[in-house]
Amino acid sequence: MPISPAPLTQLPVRRLGSEDLLACADLSENRGWPREEHKWGLLLTAGTGHGMDDPHGPGLAAGSVVTSYGPGLAAIGMVLVAERYARQGLGRRLMQHVLAEAGDTPLTLYATPNGQPLYEQLGFTEISRSTMVRGHFTFTAPAPEAAVRPATAEDLPAVLRLDHEVFGLDRTHIIARLPAFADHLRVAEENGEIIGFAAAWPNMDTHVIGPLIARDPATAQALIASLAAATDRPLRTDIDVRHTSLLGWAKENGIDAVATNAVMVRSLPDLPGDWRRRFAPLTVAAG
């Protein structure tokens, strides 16, 4: 008599590494997302992947990545379940494993409307919302005058200090990868002091702007305009909805809203740092 396979919700969860990059990209494509191999490469090296192998063939049944910022915070991203296993409990099973691995570490994630109910059931609460904007930058509405220039290796210590101050935690293991990961990295200066920085990195047919850290909306606009001038691709970024003036300016310049996600936290009342100077994440998958 044949032995029945174990229930899907009992599939073992294993660590994913860089050798799983193509399987992760295949999983993204399976769910109608872009393959995003460049982003997966960063996440699987700077973070920790968790996944379940497909019991009926090659590839992954589900996967996600956790990016740790020490005991103060970890970000969950790229939570995906293969289409053939959708709505069969794998997403919950994977998330419960990630929560158990995290222990007492506070967590954050960006939730789509489809995923938000599950995350709420698992103890996450919404603290803000983020608007994904996309489009060809038109330069219709001018950016304020600001001293923006390409970053150099000598800028990295100051960029890391500013990022730590604004993000609220040390993410050297992410920011130090930007010169190799991004096509363009810009800094804004005033009186010899770096008051903002932003990167544009390639993702399929777009350039994603992130992270975007700036003293004020005017500096953020100047950084975006500088990066836009360096590429012919459409731009994409994710802006906190509280930054209404930046969102309005982006729309005037052809970068309009395409989706809105919830920013959620668990075991934490709010994100650390200064949201007023944190305009866009490196990627929503890494918080």
N, C-alpha and C positions, 0 to 999 in steps of 0.2 A: 504494500500500500504506500503510495507516494507521501512524502512528508510535506505538509503545507508550509509555504514560506512564512517567515516571521512577519507580523504586522508592520506596515510602513513606519509607524510611529516608534518601532523598536530598532530601526536601522541605526547602526553605530555612527557616531559623529567623529570625524578625524580632522587633524590639522591639515590645512592646505598650504602649499608653498609655491615658490616661483615655477616649479615643474607643473603645477596645475593651471597655469595662466590660460592656456588655450581652452581647457575644459571650462574655466570660469567665463571666458568670452563666449563660448558656445552656449552656456547657460543663459547669459544675458540675451543673446540673439534668439534663443528659444522662446523667451518671454516678450519678444518684440522690442527689447532695448537695443541700443547700439552695442557693438562688440567691446569697444573701449579698452582695447588691449594695453594701450599706453597707461591708462589710469589703473587698470588691474595690476600692471607691473609694479607701480609705486605702492599700491595698497598691500600687495602680498609680500613686499620686502620691508616696508616701514611698519606694517601691522601684522596681525595674526588672523589667518583664514581658518574658517571652520566649515566643514561640508560633509555631505552624505553621498556615497557613491550610488549610482543608479543600479538597483538590484537586477534589472532586466537588460543590461547592456553597458557599453562604455559610456563614460561621462558622469556628470553629477546629477543627483536628484534634487539637491538643494545646496546652497552655500551662502556665506556671509563673511565679512571682514570686521575685526575689531582693532581700532587704533588706540593705543594706550598713551596717556599723558601722565603716567605715574599713578600714585594712589588717589589723586584728586579727581580724576575723570578718565573715562574711556568712551570712544565713539563707535557706535555700531552702524555699519553701512552695507550696501549691496546685498540685502536679504532677498534671496531669490529662490523660488521653487519651480522646477521644470513643469511645463504645461500639463504633461500627462499625470502629474501627481498633485495638481492644484486642488485646494479645498479638501485635502485628506489628512490634515493635521501635521504635515511636515514643517510648515513655517513655525507653528507653536513649539514643536519638538526641538527645532534648531534654536529658537530663541530661549527656551528653557535651559538648554545646554549652555548657551552663551552667558545667561544670567548666573548659572551655577559656577561657571568658570570665573566670572567677575567678582563673585563674593560680595564684599562690602564696598567695592569701588562704585562711586556714582557713575551713571551712564547717560549718554545723550544720543539722539538720533533725529533724522529728518524723516517724517512719515508722510507717505502718500495718503490720499483719502481712503484707498482700499486697505492699507495697512494699519491706519490709525486705531480702529476698534480693537484689534488684537493687542497693540502696544498698551492701550489703556487698560485692558484686562490684565496685563502683566505688570501694572504699577507705574506706567509712564504718564506724565501729565504734560499738557501743552503749555508752553511759556511764551511762545511767539509764533509768527509765521514768516515764511520766506517765499519770495516770488522769483521764479525762474524767468529770466528775460533772454530774448534771442533776436538777432537780426543783423543786417548790414548797417554799420555805423555811418550816418549821413553827414555828420558835422554841421547839422542845421542850427542847433543851439550851441553857441560857443562855450568853451570851458573857461573858467577863470584863469588869469595869468598865475603861473606857479613855476618854480624852478624844478623841472622834472628831467631826469637824465637816466641813461642805462646804468644799472648797478655794476659795481666792480667787486673783485674779491675783497678789497679793503673795506667795503661797506658791510660785510657779513656780520661782524660783531655788533655794530650799531643796529642793524636790522633785527638780529636775534634779541637784543635788549628791548627794542620797541615792541616786538611781537610778544615777548614774555609779559611785558607790562599790560598790553591791550588784551591779549588772549587770557591772561591770568595764570597760565601754567607754562612750563618749559616744553616747547615742541621743537627743540633743536633737531631731533632726528627726522623731522619733516621739512622744516624750513631750510636746513643745510643741503637738502636734495634739490632745491628749486633751480640753482644754476644749471644743473644737468637735465632736470625734468622739463623745465619751461623753455619755450623758444625766445621769450622776451621777459626781462625782469627790470623794473623801473623803480627808482627812488625819488621822492620829493624832498627838497631841502629848503631850509630857511635859516639864514645866518650860520651856515655850516652845520646845522643840525638836521638829521633825517627825521621828517615829520610824517612820513608815509611811505608805503611800498606796495607794489602789486606785480603779479606775474600773469603772463598769458601762455597757456600750455595747449598743445595740440590734442584735439579729441575728435576723431573721425573728420568731418568736413568743417569743423568750427575751431575757433580759439576760445578756450574757457578762461575768463579772467578770475583769478583767485590764487592766493588770498588777496584781499583788498583791505589794507589797514591804513587809515588816514586820520589826521588831526581833526578834520571837519569835512562836510560835504563838498566844499569847493576844492579841497585837495584831492578828494576821491574822484571828482570829475576830471581834474587835470591828469591824473594817472590813467584813467580810462581812455581819455582822448589821445594821450601819448601812445598807449598800446594799440589803439584802433588805427593810428597812423602807420603802424609797423606791419599791418597785415591786410590782405585782401579777403580773408575769410569772414564769414559771419561771426559775430561775437556772441558768447553765452556767459551768463553769470547768474548767481543766486543772491538776491539782495533782501536783507531784513525789511519787512513791510513798514517798520517804524521809520525807515529812511525815506520818507515820502518825497522830499525834494530831489533826491538822487534818482528815484524811480521816475518822477515826472520828467526830469532832464533826459534820462535814458530813452524814454518813450518819444520825446521830441526828436531824438537822434536816431530813430528807427529801431531801437532795441525795446521791444514790447513784451508784455507778460505772455507766457505760454502755459504756465502751471503755478500752483501755489501749494506748498507743503507745510505741515506743522513741525515746528521745532519742539522737541519733547525731551524731558529729563526724568530720571528715576533716582531716588534717594538724594535729591538735591533740590533746593527751592528755586534756584536759578543758575544759569551758567556763570562761571567766574569771569573776571576781567571787566572790560568797559565796552558794552555793546555800542555806545555812541561813536566809538572809533573803529569798530569791527563791522565793515560794510558787506563783506562777502567771504565765505570760507574758501579754502583751497579747493575743496570738493565737499558736497553735502555728505558723501560717504565717510569722510573723516572728521566731521564736526567743525 
